Amino acid sequence: MVTSLLLMEHWHAWIGAPAMMADAMLDRMLQQAHRPVLEGESLRTSERPSGALPSP
């Protein structure tokens, strides 16, 4: 499992390997990947009392 906050279009630069090596790595990782995209307001920025947990 690989998780990242980095957008996929920035992965080549982040990997820092020659383009052919980065392409090979990403091809293998993304061939059968599931990419959930989270949308909506962040619970981190919602206003709630300090230390309070978000409601389920």
N, C-alpha and C positions, 0 to 999 in steps of 0.2 A: 504494500500500500504506500502510495506517495501522496502527500498533501502539500499544497503550496498556496500562498497568497499572491505569488508572482504570476502575472498573466502569461499565458503560453507564448505569446509573441516575443517575450523577453527572455525565454529560457535559453536560447542559443548564446546570447551574450553572458548570461549568468553561468552557464556550464564552462565557458572559457576554453573549450577544446577546439581544435580545428573543425571547420564546418562539416566535413565528411564524418568525423567521429561523433559530433553532436547530433547530426541527422540520424546516424545508425542507432545511437542511444535512444533518441526520442521515438524513432520508428518502432523499436521493440517495446518501449513502455506504453505507447499510445495505441498500438495496434488493436487491442481489445479493451481499451480503457473505458470506464464509465466516468463521465464528467458532470457531476451535479453542479448546477449554477444556483447559488443562493441569491434571492432577491428580497427586497423589502427593507424596512428600517432596521438598523442594527440595534440589538438589545443593549449593547455597550453604551450607546449614546442616549438611551431613553432615560428620562428623569425618574429616579426612585431614591428612597432614603439610603444613606450609606450603609453598606453591609446587607441590605435586603436582597433576597433572591428573586429573580423574575418569576411570575406566576406561570404555571404549565399551560 
